[in-house]
Amino acid sequence: MIYTVTLNPALDRTIYVETLKPFDANRIRREERYAGGKGIDVSRALKELDTESIALGFIGGFAGREMEGRLLNEGIPTDFTVINGETRVNVIVHDMAANRETSLLAQGPEVQPFEIVKLIEKVESLNKPEFVIVSGSLPQGVNSEIYRKILDISVRKGARTVLDTDGPAFLTGLKAKPTLVKPNLFELGRYAGEEISTQEQILRWAGKLRETGVEIVLVSMAAEGIIMVSDRLKLHAQPPKVEVKSTIGAGDSAVAGFVYGLHRGLELAECLRWSVAAGSAATMCVGSGVCQWTDTEQLAKQVEIKSLQ
């Protein structure tokens, strides 16, 4: 079984306005609500790719109950740890005239120590996990050490692990030697302590990440695709040009696409193909934040992969 872990999930509320005008009344034309958070979006994208996963993490309050209900309506199994705090609500404002989005991200609830232990016990009880994917930010009251703990437990239970986060949580999670990490250029730059702008820099710092014990490094570069570095391969996968409607969730769909390939026993180059296709497909959808199968399947045929020196 594939498990996703989202410690700071959110109920995402996307509202659409004709034109966003400062200091004026802006009428909402329509509104959509989705269960959100990076790991949650990985589970939702895996569902689109006909791959089952179970979503873990902290939820609380009415927003948390709505989020869980929405996931169940999408056919996504969950095993959340209930907390006393209220799950955060993010607001995404879509300016229809400018085709531009503004994201207002809430901080989230404070998690108590006993609630942290409840989640760790749940991870300890996982039955033969195939993949454990840990994604996103940390809620208040939770130290980044929890990522290493979750990953260490998962590795001990025989799972392949994925880490997709940033900052101190990324540095701490690396100590558990995850199978796969997926920084974007900005996240890789923060790890490197320098602005990343060249292919040479990407390959050098991806190599340094591998020296920490990571098996596969994916560096996402928005419209320029993804560079993958493993023990034998250095590949660049370039997607076809698409009409970008939203970039929300594209990285999470890319993670789902790669895990989809690994789960089916595909070669790494083909896993990369599906990763780029799924990430690009997500940018074609407004609001939902995940790829659609039909788009992903078509784009996968058009992804160009070349070997790097």
Beta strands, then each sheet from edge to edge (+ up, - down):
strand 1: 2-6
strand 2: 10-17
strand 3: 28-36
strand 4: 53-59
strand 5: 81-82
strand 6: 88-95
strand 7: 100-104
strand 8: 131-135
strand 9: 160-164
strand 10: 180-181
strand 11: 216-220
strand 12: 226-229
strand 13: 234-238
strand 14: 304-307
sheet 1: 5+ 4+ 1+ 8+ 9+ 10+ 11+ 12- 13+ 14-
sheet 2: 3+ 2- 6- 7+
end
